[in-house]
């Protein structure tokens, strides 16, 4: 097995044929939905920006979420520990 075949995972000709078939299918779908590569790039960029902005908003509420959850979790934990201690 040559280094090129090992790198590609199959013979070069078969890889080229597979890439052509997948490229045709993706190109057909993108054309059907009227998408361009720039549309996909813009959507990915917007998604990263939304996650970035949402992440910092979530960090602002992080400790509030911990306290809110602890109000339920800590007493439940203590009750379960006390019930299992008596056995």
VOGU-3710 file (C-alpha; in Angstrom, 3 decimals, decimal comma):
1> xxxxxxxxxx> 0,000/0,000/0,000  1,531/3,305/-1,038  1,680/6,359/1,192  -0,821/8,198/-1,018  -3,334/5,352/-0,838  -2,849/5,117/2,910  -3,378/8,886/3,251  -6,510/8,945/1,063  -7,976/5,763/2,529  -8,559/4,225/-0,920
11> xxxxxxxxxx> -7,057/4,281/-4,377  -6,698/7,793/-5,835  -9,079/7,082/-8,734  -11,838/5,809/-6,423  -11,394/8,820/-4,135  -11,699/11,180/-7,102  -14,892/9,447/-8,267  -16,382/9,587/-4,750  -15,501/13,265/-4,428  -17,082/14,008/-7,823
21> xxxxxxxxxx> -20,316/12,239/-6,869  -20,567/13,955/-3,483  -19,669/17,329/-5,046  -22,414/16,866/-7,642  -25,021/16,039/-4,984  -24,002/18,950/-2,749  -23,877/21,341/-5,708  -27,329/20,209/-6,865  -28,815/20,710/-3,383  -27,172/24,103/-2,971
31> xxxxxxxxxx> -28,522/25,160/-6,348  -32,008/23,909/-5,474  -32,029/25,943/-2,253  -30,361/28,955/-3,917  -27,405/28,816/-1,532  -23,933/30,055/-2,293  -20,712/29,332/-0,413  -20,842/32,898/0,932  -24,318/32,272/2,357  -22,987/29,299/4,291
41> xxxxxxxxxx> -19,961/31,275/5,482  -22,211/34,145/6,636  -24,561/31,734/8,423  -21,634/30,091/10,236  -20,236/33,477/11,223  -23,639/34,612/12,531  -24,025/31,350/14,468  -20,635/31,823/16,147  -21,503/35,424/17,035  -24,875/34,384/18,510
51> xxxxxxxxxx> -23,218/31,652/20,586  -20,518/34,098/21,691  -23,061/36,710/22,788  -25,351/34,134/24,369  -22,411/32,611/26,224  -21,528/35,825/27,991  -25,166/36,413/28,890  -25,300/32,892/30,314  -22,119/33,487/32,313  -23,799/36,494/33,897
61> xxxxxxxxxx> -26,538/34,214/35,232  -24,232/31,293/36,055  -24,116/31,787/39,822  -27,835/32,494/39,951  -28,468/29,142/38,276  -26,197/27,402/40,797  -28,006/28,927/43,770  -31,411/28,193/42,263  -30,497/24,555/41,674  -28,825/24,204/45,054
71> xxxxxxxxxx> -32,067/25,171/46,799  -33,547/21,889/45,516  -30,488/19,642/45,187  -28,808/20,153/48,573  -31,892/19,430/50,731  -32,769/16,432/48,544  -29,206/15,149/48,920  -29,309/15,567/52,693  -32,672/13,804/52,970  -31,454/10,902/50,831
81> xxxxxxx> -28,250/10,615/52,870  -30,185/10,631/56,145  -32,590/7,969/54,874  -29,737/5,734/53,705  -27,815/6,307/56,986  -30,575/4,778/59,082  -30,463/1,476/57,187
//
